[in-house]
Amino acid sequence: MRADAHPTRSDTGSATPDRVTTLRGKTIGFVFCKYPLGVSKMPINSIALLAQDNDVEVLISATDRDAMPVDDWMEPLLVTYPGFGHWLPVRGLRFLLVRLARRVRLPEKMALWVLGNLDVLLLARWLARRARTRKYDILVPVECFSLIAAERAAVPGADLIYYSLELLGPDDITENITKHVLKRLELQALARVAQVVTTTPGRRQLFAERNGFPAERVSALPVVPLRQSSPPRTRFFRDKFSIGDDRVLVVYSGNFESWAQCLEIITSMDRWPPDAVLVMHTWNRNMLRRPYFKQMQQAAAGRPVYFSTEYMRPADLGQALASADIGLLFYTRDTAYFSEILFSSNKMAEYMAVGLPVVCSPIPGLKRFVEDERIGLAAEFDELGAAVARIAANLPAHREAVARCRARHFEFERYFADALGTYMRAKQAG
């Protein structure tokens, strides 16, 4: 994608992004393997900014492209590889291993990892073949499976900039049945990585310590929206579910998982204001087949809960969320994984982008920021309803506070320049 094709206001809902990088004229490939392209604003916004002055490709499986459409501006950038993960032999082997793992504890063996992740190795071969005729200056693998594929492809002359969004480690939320082998492969691949990009200064330090990686080669790049003005309010969820204007519309947007405390959110509604309703939205329809969603449905019976379960393109999701009054983000505090969640949360970025005040977990850093900025409240579940009532009683003031906060802290461009500058300075010094 050349400089004349970067996203405009009509494509992204925001003003045309400023040119914030001196990286120009490079051929860059973002590699996505098992990590959904449309979920995190951090890689999406990076692609938007880099595509202004570089030839950027987004390498994604044909299956994921069909299942999760992107915004119009990104469509010309997509390069699809075969949906290896859906090939019958690959699916069959994975299915057998998962079924077996439910019965017995499988050993952490490389051979088992290979059998369960043949799609990663097939992607590595595909990428190596493509690189014979396509000279990449930089490959940006997003998450660990993409990193393993990019490292194994051994593309000559290409720097690897690794986007580590989930911070793979002992307290993460990975469900891979050979999790420790996955970590060993990540460590092995890091030997070829020029720069790591994670989400916050705290995670930057933790990544360096946990992986023995030079701290000066790890950048912090928060999950925040591109610079934009306050978007208009919409009626999307109100019209979709026939929710009256006299109701306070509270939304949860994200995965339906126990670590996101979706069940606790629903059961807390007995103490909510009588005029409040809840929309639970997820992009991940795979969650609907799991027992946890069945528990959510059972808890929602007799309560004013509406489930929204279709995938939306990022721009469309923004339009949908702009119809809500308050956004919820809750995270379990059983591990340290979520202690640095403020600028790592896609929910927070999405709510700030559309001007939603929030009610959140009382995680110390998150609570302090939300209340200092006056963009919402932190609450335990027995206080959630009271927090909703307090915000709803003065929504205009909270929305104004969110707009001020977004301008101060939630503009991607300012962070991107610093993160990329770390790589550029190291490249020049080398």
Beta strands, then each sheet from edge to edge (+ up, - down):
strand 1: 27-32
strand 2: 55-61
strand 3: 78-81
strand 4: 138-142
strand 5: 159-163
strand 6: 193-198
strand 7: 218-220
strand 8: 248-253
strand 9: 276-281
strand 10: 305-308
strand 11: 326-329
strand 12: 358-360
strand 13: 376-378
sheet 1: 3+ 2+ 1+ 4+ 5+ 6+ 7+
sheet 2: 10+ 9+ 8+ 11+ 12+ 13+
end
